[in-house]
Amino acid sequence: MTIQEQLSQLPSVDECLKSAYGEKWLSSYARKTVLRAIREVIESKRKEILSGANADVTIDAISRDIETAIKKHSAYKLRPIINATGIVIHTNLGRSILSDKAIEHITTTARSFSNLEYEISTGKRGKRYSNIKDIIRELTGAEDAVVVNNNAAAVLICLDTFAKGKEVIVSRGELVEIGGSFRIPEVMKASGAILREVGTTNKTHLADYENALCGNTALLLKVHQSNYKVIGFTEEVPIEKLLKIGREYKIPVVDDLGSGCMINLEKYGVHGEPTVQEVVKTGADIVTFSGDKLLGGPQAGIIIGKEKLIQKIQKNPLLRAMRIDKMTLASLEATFMQYLDEEKAMKEIPTLRMMTEPVEIIKKRAKKIFTSLKDIAGKAEIAVVPDESQAGGGSLPEINFPTFAVSIKPSGISVNELEKRLRLGDPPVIARIKGNALLIDARTIQDKEIKSLAGCVTSAFNN
Ligand SMILES: *Cc1c(COP(=O)(O)O)cnc(C)c1O
């Protein structure tokens, strides 16, 4: 066939649309998407023909390409991936997976009108925060609570409410950066508060704070070091001592806890991580923490503490710009409610479960994954190996949790190629490379994902 003859075989957009295929596509996909896919495929076929390829370009022949293009263009960009990194709170991978209860509460709330800002008992306008306040108070022991979009916003609104144009004293050992976009000195600048750094990187004494106090001091801020640890010759001032001078000079003390752990994790080998309840008990004026780190809920910033101060935050007009939406509120409420039964919370909140799962159970899962990979036995050396995983999300940086992983040493392709193929697969599998092996950490794999994971690994070896 000549090029001209081939080109004349190429259907028009209209012919494609009016064909039986077109009718089928239009019934399930957006017209815009179908049109875009048809145009793309016709154009690429035209180029193929012009470049001399002898292509079959009848509608029957190109319908599969069109369908693939339609599917590609109508797929969501935000999609599930399999986290084989072993990092439980992975900020890039969406931090905490929500519990079933949290997801259920989101769907029921989103499907109907709700009393988001409506007081059913009086029939009057209510406050967005009142539905969640009581459960947070009950669990933490705090006088009052308000929630915003994330912990960065929580810190920002505290600074804006109490310290605009005034000084905030922070230890040099606590001027942290969390994931690049949140740095205490920069948040301080953005809020209009003046950072008054005291002490040194490794040691800050009570006297450093006392000496920095002046008529313009508005807050004493304590920041959890979160993602790093200063070890060796160190000293930090405990919240109790800060509170003492805070009381003496009538200056509120804010403790940015970062992760906000609600359950004592000592028996899981996590030492020195203060619980929210312990910090509230010290009498801290304001405590802030994240919703999606160790708490295991949605992205949110929880601000708890003295009623008078929380009420002042609620009057700050900036709160409106950080206000939490109803779906987040629903999942946060459900997550907090789960903490009423600690034992169940440990099992039902995925972040807590993954963090504290006994290593024998992780090993069992690793063996299951291993067994599911028998199809690639001839193409790689596979083994279940002990390793270590991390909490992530700027939590518990110094703790490595013993884990089990499936190690895959490919023989036909490089380990980097295998990593790439898995990452580009569907669903993408994100794993880590150690030496010449790819490690699939069983800690962060959900049982229901094993089959799909095996499919991904198998097809990575077959393509
Ligand atoms: C994580 C963290 C933040 C920021 O919290 P987001 O919820 O991610 O906004 C602030 N302070 C500390 C100490 C943290 O660990």
The ligand as a MOL file (V3000), in Angstrom:
LIG
                    3D

  0  0  0     0  0            999 V3000
M  V30 BEGIN CTAB
M  V30 COUNTS 15 15 0 0 0
M  V30 BEGIN ATOM
M  V30 1 C 5.8490 17.9390 62.1150 0
M  V30 2 C 6.0880 19.0940 62.9790 0
M  V30 3 C 5.5010 20.3350 62.6900 0
M  V30 4 C 4.6510 20.5430 61.4840 0
M  V30 5 O 3.4870 19.8010 61.5810 0
M  V30 6 P 2.5450 19.5860 60.2740 0
M  V30 7 O 1.3350 18.9180 60.8220 0
M  V30 8 O 3.3370 18.7650 59.3460 0
M  V30 9 O 2.2530 20.9390 59.7510 0
M  V30 10 C 5.7580 21.3780 63.5340 0
M  V30 11 N 6.5340 21.2220 64.6200 0
M  V30 12 C 7.1170 20.0450 64.9290 0
M  V30 13 C 7.9660 19.9480 66.1480 0
M  V30 14 C 6.9100 18.9400 64.1230 0
M  V30 15 O 7.4700 17.7710 64.4180 0
M  V30 END ATOM
M  V30 BEGIN BOND
M  V30 1 1 1 2
M  V30 2 1 2 3
M  V30 3 2 2 14
M  V30 4 1 3 4
M  V30 5 2 3 10
M  V30 6 1 4 5
M  V30 7 1 5 6
M  V30 8 2 6 7
M  V30 9 1 6 8
M  V30 10 1 6 9
M  V30 11 1 10 11
M  V30 12 2 11 12
M  V30 13 1 12 13
M  V30 14 1 12 14
M  V30 15 1 14 15
M  V30 END BOND
M  V30 END CTAB
M  END
